[in-house]
Structure formats: C-alpha cells, structure tokens
Amino acid sequence: MRSRKIEQLVAALPQLRPILVRARQLADLQRIYSEIAPARLSRLSRVAALEGTTLIVFADGGAVGAKLKLLAPALIDNFLLNGQEVTAIRVEVQANPPRPAEHRAQRVLPNEAIECMERASQNIADSELKQALLRLVQRSKSI
C-alpha cells in the first residue's frame, strides 16, 4: 500500500514521470525474466537495465553468468514472444557477499532418550564417554 502512495506522488511530478515509466519497464522485464529463466538461475541473477534493446542481467557468480550466456539466445526468443524488444543480453557478474546461513532450529531430544543416557552414564566407569553423556544430558535439559 505504501508503494502505491509513493507511485502516486512520483506520477504527480512531471519531472519524475520518466523514472516511473523506466521502473515499471524494468519491473515487467524482471517478472518475465523470472518466468522464462530456469528457477535456480533466476534466483541467482536479476535484470539490471535495458540499454536500447540490450538487456543487462547481473549474475551472482561466474558459473551463473556462464550459464546465462549459454541460454541468452533462448531467453531473447522468449522475451520477443512476450512482446519485449530485446535483441541482446549482456551478462555482468556481481560479487555479492555470501548470504547468511539459515538459522537451524535446535533439535530437542525426547525425554525417554535423556533418561536413557542418564541411566547409561550411571552404569559406566569414569571415562570420556561418561563425561560426554553427562554433558549431552545437561545440555538437553537446559533447552
């Protein structure tokens, strides 16, 4: 909803209308690109600009860029089929920082498993195994 208000404000200012038209054009190209490019490649690349009839695509790495260059003729054909005047695709590799690892949910051991490890640690002699079992039981109880 907020983007609609911004769009209305920009559209109201004659000096900014060309920017709005360009932004809409790039959004349309990105939407089409997301539909026609292989899913994995479209997640690792994006439409950056349109210079004349040359579409510039930013790729997240060299391998993605190389694959996109191989697929460029088919992508151009698909853009033309979707009514977009794209006659060339230029791929540029952008070094993006690695994405943060997804937070993994901590696994919780069932109570029966914790009790079983407690009993096992009581039945074995002092050793590294006993200490490891006790640490695991202690960690499991604190979760």
C-alpha positions as CSV (number, residue, x, y, z in Angstrom):
1,M,0.0,0.0,0.0
2,R,2.8,2.4,0.8
3,S,4.4,1.8,-2.6
4,R,1.1,2.9,-4.2
5,K,1.3,6.2,-2.4
6,I,4.9,6.7,-3.4
7,E,4.0,5.8,-7.0
8,Q,1.1,8.3,-7.0
9,L,3.4,11.1,-5.6
10,V,6.1,10.3,-8.3
11,A,3.5,10.2,-11.0
12,A,2.2,13.6,-9.9
13,L,5.6,15.3,-10.5
14,P,6.2,15.7,-14.2
15,Q,10.0,15.6,-13.8
16,L,9.8,12.2,-12.2
17,R,7.4,10.5,-14.6
18,P,10.2,9.2,-16.9
19,I,11.7,7.4,-13.9
20,L,8.4,5.8,-13.0
21,V,8.0,4.6,-16.6
22,R,11.5,3.2,-16.6
23,A,10.9,1.5,-13.2
24,R,7.7,-0.1,-14.5
25,Q,9.5,-1.3,-17.6
26,L,12.3,-2.9,-15.6
27,A,9.7,-4.5,-13.2
28,D,7.9,-6.0,-16.2
29,L,11.2,-7.3,-17.6
30,Q,12.2,-8.8,-14.3
31,R,8.8,-10.5,-14.0
32,I,9.1,-12.0,-17.5
33,Y,12.8,-12.9,-16.8
34,S,11.7,-14.8,-13.6
35,E,9.2,-16.7,-15.6
36,I,11.4,-17.7,-18.6
37,A,14.8,-18.3,-16.9
38,P,15.4,-21.6,-15.1
39,A,14.3,-21.1,-11.5
40,R,17.7,-21.5,-9.9
41,L,19.3,-19.1,-12.3
42,S,16.6,-16.5,-11.9
43,R,17.1,-16.6,-8.1
44,L,20.8,-16.0,-8.6
45,S,20.5,-13.2,-11.1
46,R,18.4,-10.2,-11.9
47,V,17.5,-7.7,-14.6
48,A,19.6,-4.6,-14.1
49,A,18.9,-2.3,-17.0
50,L,17.8,-2.0,-20.6
51,E,20.1,0.0,-22.9
52,G,18.3,0.3,-26.2
53,T,17.4,-3.3,-27.0
54,T,20.2,-4.8,-24.9
55,L,19.1,-6.3,-21.6
56,I,21.7,-6.2,-18.9
57,V,21.5,-9.0,-16.3
58,F,23.5,-9.2,-13.1
59,A,24.6,-12.7,-12.1
60,D,25.7,-13.6,-8.6
61,G,28.8,-15.5,-9.7
62,G,30.8,-16.7,-12.7
63,A,29.1,-20.0,-13.1
64,V,25.7,-18.4,-13.1
65,G,27.0,-15.8,-15.7
66,A,28.4,-18.5,-17.9
67,K,25.2,-20.5,-17.9
68,L,23.2,-17.4,-18.7
69,K,25.4,-16.5,-21.6
70,L,24.7,-20.0,-23.0
71,L,21.0,-19.5,-22.5
72,A,20.9,-16.0,-23.9
73,P,19.6,-16.9,-27.4
74,A,16.6,-18.8,-25.9
75,L,16.0,-16.1,-23.4
76,I,15.9,-13.5,-26.2
77,D,13.4,-15.5,-28.1
78,N,11.2,-15.8,-25.0
79,F,11.4,-12.0,-24.4
80,L,10.3,-11.4,-28.0
81,L,7.4,-13.9,-27.6
82,N,6.4,-11.9,-24.5
83,G,6.3,-8.7,-26.6
84,Q,9.6,-7.2,-25.3
85,E,12.0,-5.8,-27.8
86,V,15.2,-7.5,-26.5
87,T,17.7,-8.3,-29.2
88,A,20.8,-8.9,-27.0
89,I,21.6,-9.9,-23.4
90,R,24.7,-8.7,-21.7
91,V,25.6,-10.6,-18.5
92,E,27.6,-8.9,-15.8
93,V,28.9,-10.8,-12.8
94,Q,28.4,-9.0,-9.5
95,A,30.3,-10.2,-6.5
96,N,27.7,-10.4,-3.8
97,P,28.6,-11.1,-0.2
98,P,27.6,-14.6,0.9
99,R,24.1,-14.9,2.3
100,P,23.8,-15.6,6.0
101,A,23.2,-19.2,6.8
102,E,19.7,-20.0,7.6
103,H,19.1,-20.4,11.3
104,R,18.7,-24.0,12.1
105,A,16.2,-25.0,14.8
106,Q,17.8,-26.7,17.7
107,R,16.8,-30.3,17.9
108,V,15.2,-31.5,21.1
109,L,15.8,-35.0,22.4
110,P,12.8,-36.9,23.7
111,N,12.6,-37.2,27.5
112,E,13.0,-41.0,27.2
113,A,16.3,-40.6,25.4
114,I,17.6,-38.2,28.0
115,E,16.6,-40.6,30.8
116,C,18.2,-43.5,29.0
117,M,21.5,-41.6,28.6
118,E,21.4,-40.7,32.3
119,R,21.0,-44.3,33.3
120,A,23.8,-45.4,30.9
121,S,26.1,-42.8,32.4
122,Q,25.5,-44.1,35.9
123,N,26.3,-47.7,34.8
124,I,29.7,-47.0,33.1
125,A,33.0,-46.2,34.7
126,D,34.5,-42.8,34.7
127,S,35.7,-42.2,31.1
128,E,35.4,-39.7,28.3
129,L,32.2,-41.4,27.2
130,K,30.6,-40.9,30.6
131,Q,31.6,-37.2,30.6
132,A,30.2,-36.8,27.1
133,L,26.9,-38.4,28.0
134,L,26.6,-36.2,31.1
135,R,27.3,-33.1,29.0
136,L,24.7,-34.1,26.5
137,V,22.1,-34.8,29.2
138,Q,22.9,-31.4,30.8
139,R,22.6,-29.6,27.5
140,S,19.4,-31.4,26.6
141,K,17.8,-30.5,30.0
142,S,18.6,-26.8,29.6
143,I,16.8,-26.5,26.2
